[in-house]
């Protein structure tokens, strides 16, 4: 095939990641190469440990599916008996659940084998980059971080087009409009084209200790000011016993710290960029937001500067925090009576109102400033698949309403993508205390629909978020700068330089 710029850039992505793992290049060099080739990470692919390892254990439930779906799989899927489909993804609660379901509810019925490889997110990128560059068709279904959508938009089929062009393969009552519109728009779409179906969305939510709030006469915060006041009150009353006002994910140099920063930045009227593409992390709104985070740090365990999201999860699970704004997918693990000291005590609440909010059109690089920080992903059908029809049958089944519902109730924290899943009686029945609970789902839906925040989408973002923002914030939160303004001025300078590379 003719070697194009697109081919060279995608091969550069794959080679850079493989060279990093072989010890031939540094992480920083790798991230620079990825940025130059037009991809980044909106989630934690370069950070070694995943939020998803904190999920609650898989839960045993009856895995039933509608008769018309089983009949369709036998009739339509049965045409492809003996076919092997290859999928590559990172491990997430939904992927674990679907892998667990596929034998009984798909493979045994259709005769199609699904070879699903689970690897770290950066290795997913290496594999799909090489596959798409050479148009190999080595993987039939790709898993994409939302930050890769622009890079690979021409390497996948638009599912809306497939639904209309292949009526003979159409899943019964699939209803693509059932996917939540904010997820389709901000995770699975580039321009006017869909790259695939949304499949996962870690998102920030507000949780508090019901027993502590009740004992102290506190009410769930409706404003950021009230949230701070609750943190201070709890800390003043209980820190001596090992329970603090809140717990952060503030490990110096870790992407988790950047995530915490954006939560407080966005909720105080700031943004990483303004519409002209300039870093705005040192403007008045940003300073207010970062000062808020630094004040909140006073009401956290001293060790919080060593906590990534795993450390934060464990601290809450062990009773160290009276309230927290963090990833909703952590909640089912806190409810696990086997491993958690706070089973049944943590309670979800609506996110507090922002103290101020910058409009999306005033931010840059598709950044959406709001308190509900998200990091979603998609399943996509490769244009180079040699068994595209069989893969399309599987992709529809894997993202259908019933499969999504089953994934949500057995997946130990799996995040629903469809309105029908949130509404399903089986999901409602799981709104009880216990591992894999769904009792946070109603407020997860509210957050997705009305409070979802999205990081900037630009190729240099993984380098900027971790090697600049998280590193310099780490210095700020550990006393390395004389003032917030000094630290944020330096961050702006470094971010603007990196944004131009």
Helices and strands as residue ranges (DSSP letters): H 5-21, H 27-37, G 51-54, H 67-75, G 77-80, E 84-89, H 93-102, I 103-107, H 108-110, E 113-118, H 121-134, E 141-145, G 146-148, H 149-152, G 153-155, H 159-165, G 167-169, G 176-178, H 181-187, E 189-190, E 193-194, E 197-209, H 210-216, H 224-238, G 239-241, H 255-266, H 284-297, G 302-306, H 309-317, E 323-327, G 328-330, H 331-334, E 346-349, G 360-362, E 372-381, H 388-398, H 401-410, H 419-423, H 425-429, H 441-450, E 452-453, H 461-462, I 463-470, H 471-477, H 484-499
